[in-house]
Amino acid sequence: MKQLVIITIFILFQVSVFGQSNNPCGTQLSQDDYNSIKTTLLERGSIGETKNISNNISPIQTTIRVKLKAHIIRRSNGTGGLSNLNFQQSIQQLQADYVQANIRFEMCEVNYIDNDAYFNEILLGASEVTMGRENIEENAVNIFFVPNAVFTANSPYAINWSYYPISLANNLNWTIITNSYATDGGTLSHEIGHYFNLIHTHGPTSNSNEHVTRNSLKGCLKNCDTTGDLLCDTPADPNLDPIFDWPATAEYVTKKCQFVSILSLTDACGMHYNPDVKNIMSYAYNCRSHFSNGQITRMREAITIDRPEVIFDIPQNLTITSVIENGREVYSALNTINASNTIEATGRATYISGYQINLLQGFTAKYGSVFDGIIGSDCNPIGINPIYNEVKREVNTTTHTLNENDVTIYPIPVKDKATITFSLQNDVDNIDIGLYDLTGFLVKKLAKETSYKKGKHNVILDVSGMKPKVYVVIFKTSEGERIIKKIIVR
Ligand SMILES: [Zn+2]
């Protein structure tokens, strides 16, 4: 009896593991679309050999910022859907995978779609299209996180898919991610790769006819510039999906992410494959972590040429002088915001800056207004509370005490000690200097209602023993001026 149970379990196991494809990518590329992409890339000179430099795009040292719009599908009553924690993990993984391409996603807003029908099932080419067209933001990369996306109605196998820029003609311009794949370490980055013109390393169809050779030796011609993913710096790939094309018993990517060469597995010229199992555009699901240089160039070109509308332009520095009367205004800068404006009682303002926010002479947040100051790099970063928030009392900066460059902190990053230097244009009675974490929690008081004379002063900031992370120093004068400055503790 015991033996029978074991055999039964074994058979079930076989069915569940080998009886279905576990291929989570459903992005399709018809032969016509493939030919069309090929023609476009050929005209662009973006095919074949490794390209680190393109005349079409900014150099790799320049960050390309892409606006991202995330949509989370929940039940009609607002419950369910991807958890905030998993959502954050998913976006963080995406950001990390695209650091090498110097592409950064700027997320301005999360859109919650509360709809039971969409919650239960999103069907390719059907409910997908309705949901997408109802909710898409044209000037952004749109990602829909859904509980269950399928190719055919009631299919038990949820998948993920995306569209190449070529599909823009159909106005299908988004990525669909099934929640269970949101944090699997690769699927989202892979789908966004398609969105930016990347083809699977094994080519457009289930199996590549790309030759292994890159130098046309022994009578076998290289064809990496005319077939497969049309790139020569990604090795020929036989399709690494464990069961898609090869016998179920053929395990050719080990758990340690090493390719196991099988004698019978060769290209048309009889050469053995040596694919890159870590390439994000491969089907080696648990191993994927990088793009090739050619893939990076192609993605940066796709954004610059095919989807320029998704590029998120924010200035290095911003000076805000206009009155905010009502409604919500969001201002973002990469480095510094200098504000000397008024926020009326009915106004709501959010200032987001990468390093520093200066509330200078003239800045007024009236009683009843909402003002948030955020040190961050997204236009509305998730998980980061306003580091500076004044709603309780009127802030009115009347006296000119500080210039925006008057507060410096050196060195940054800080290892043990840093010096905060500031100079005052007149004697000041009450100066507060505090070190806060990014949730707005006061970690250390450096000066409390301290009097300083006109002139230059130094305050020592000791961070020894503190957790290495990002903090902000908030410098306040009794006249209402504020300097909010990011520091990194190592
Ligand atoms: Zn794919």
Boltz pocket constraint, residues with backbone or C-beta under 6 A from the ligand:
constraints:
  - pocket:
      binder: B
      contacts: [[A, 25], [A, 26], [A, 27], [A, 190], [A, 191], [A, 194], [A, 200], [A, 281]]
      max_distance: 6.0
